[in-house]
Every structure is written in C-alpha cells, then in structure tokens.
Amino acid sequence: MKDIYDLVESLDVFRMSNEDLYKLSDLEKVLEDLNGEELKSPDCIIVPYYVDVGKRLELYVYELNIKNTDKNGFEEHLLELTGRTEVDSIPADIIRRQEVCYIEILGEEGVLDKEKIQNYINYLYSFQDIQQEVKSSFGNFEKEKLFFEIY
C-alpha cells in the first residue's frame, strides 16, 4: 500500500521561496496510474497555490485537510473551522466547500479513497470562485499553473 507522501515524493519539485511546491496536474496523473492500488495517508494538509511569472497566490481557503479518525467528525470540523456553535448557522457555501476540502479516513486500516483527492483536484480546476480570484490577480487562469505543498 502506498502512502500519499510516496506519491508526492515521486513528483518533480518546483522550488520557490525555500518551499517545495508540486504541480497539481502531476499528482492527478500519479493518482490515475494507481490502478486499484490502495492508498494510505497520515494526517496532512495540502495547500494549493497558483504560480505565474515568479509570483504565487496562496489559495488557503481551499486547502485539503486529510484526517485519520475513529468516528465521523465532519460537523465537529465545521464548527471548529468557523467558530460557530451550531451547524445550521454555517453558510451553505462553506459547508459545500468543506465537503470537498475535508477528508476523513475512518478506521484502523487508514485507506484513503483516491477518488476523493481526484474530486478535490477537479474542484480546484473548475470552481468559478477560484478562477475569478486568480484572474483578478493574474489576468488569466490555467490549470497547469496550480501547485501545492503538503505538510
């Protein structure tokens, strides 16, 4: 069984400001090549960036939080993230974003569903708010300019 860090280490590194960034499209290709092989992951966060002409835009609002747990804690995560006391008071757009940007790995086996990561990548490629944010800073949006770091 491969670890998500094994996949990331197989990618080409793009060094920027003493940080190692990786192309999101490269991760997408490696995930496609898994061919049914199981994937595991420790708790980690993937932070996306848009990089163009030596400048970068951190898209921290869209970071992917992967968490190992023994119980479903999505509602707890939402409350902690927003500082709210009731899920009903959280705006629907935040809940929808977190449905994609938060992955729980339940159980002792710790198997990560690669489709959830692929869904996350597709979300970053196609979500209009991301494209608008990038276009307002860089004038255009190209999915090949999406990078990430993992920690």
N, C-alpha and C positions, 0 to 999 in steps of 0.2 A: 504494500500500500504506500503510495506516495504522499508526501507532506506538501502543503501549499508552498512552503519555503523552498522545497526541492524544485518546484516548477519555476519559482521566481529566480532562483539561482541559475537556471538554465537559460535565462533571457539575457540579451545584451544590455549592458549598463550604460545609461546616459548620465554623466556626472555634471551636476550643476550646483554651484554654491556649496561645495563639500557634502552634497547629498547624492545618494544613488537613486536615480529615477529609472523606471522601466516603461516601455511602450505598452499601453493597454491592448493594442491590437496584437502584440506578440503573446501576451497572456491568453488572449482569446484563441489564438492558433494552437497553443500548447494544450489548452483545455479540450479543444476539438479532437486532438490526437490521443487523448486518454483511452478511447475505445473501450469503455465499460470498466476500466480500472478504477478502484475506489481511491478516494482522496481523503486525507485527514488534515486537520489544522489545529494548532493551539489557538488560544485567544489571540486575536490580532486585529489591527485596523489597517485598511487600505485607504490612502488619501489620494484622490485624483487631482491632477494639475493639467492645465492647458499651457503648452510651451510653444512659443513662436518668437523668432528673431532674438534669442537670448533672454527673453522675458518670460515670466511664468505667472499664471493666475492660479492660486490655490482654491480649489472647489471644496473646501472643508465641509460645507453643509451637506455634501453628497458622499461623505466618507462611508466606507463599508465597515461595519463593526461585526466581527465574527466572534461568537462567544460559545464556549462549551458549558453546558449546564445539565442538571438532572431534572429540571422542570421547565415548563413553558413560562417564560418571564417577559413576554412582549409588552404586556400592559405596564409592568414594572419599569421596563426600559423607557417606554414613552413618558411615564410620569417623572422619572429621573432626568431624562433629557430636557423636558420642558419646564420642570419645576412646578408642575400643576399637581393638584391633589385628586382630580377626577379625570378619567379618560374622556368622558363626554365633553369636557371643556377644551380639549385639544383640537385645533383646526384640522379639518379633513385632509388638507394638502400635506400637512406634516405626517399624519398617520400613513397616507399613501406612500410618501417618500420613504418612511421607515420600514414599510412592508418590503421594500426592495433593498434598502441600505442597512438592514439588520438581519443577520442570520444566526439562528441558534442551532447548535449541534447538540442534540439530545442523546443521552445515554452514554454508557461506558465505552462503546466502540468508537465513538467520535468520528463517524463518517460524514464528510461534507458533501452535500449534493452539488456537483459541478454545474448543474443547470441553474442553480440559484446565483452562482457567480456569473454565468453567461447572461442570465436575465439582468443582473446588475450592470454588466458591460453594455448590453443593448439599451438599457435605460439611459446610461450616460451618453450614448451615441444619438439617441433620438428625442430626449426630453427637451421640449421647446424652451423652458426657462434657462437651462444650461446654455443652449445655443445663443439665446439672447444676451445672457451675461457675457459670454465670450465675445460675441460680435460687438458689444458695446465697448469692450476693452481693446480688441484686436482688429475689428472691422470684418472679420470672416470667421467661419467655423469649419474645421476639417478634423474628422475623427482621428486621423493619423497623428495629430498633434496632442492627443490625450495621453498623458503619462500618469504614473502613480508611484508612490513609495509605500512600503509596508513596514509596520512595526508592531 
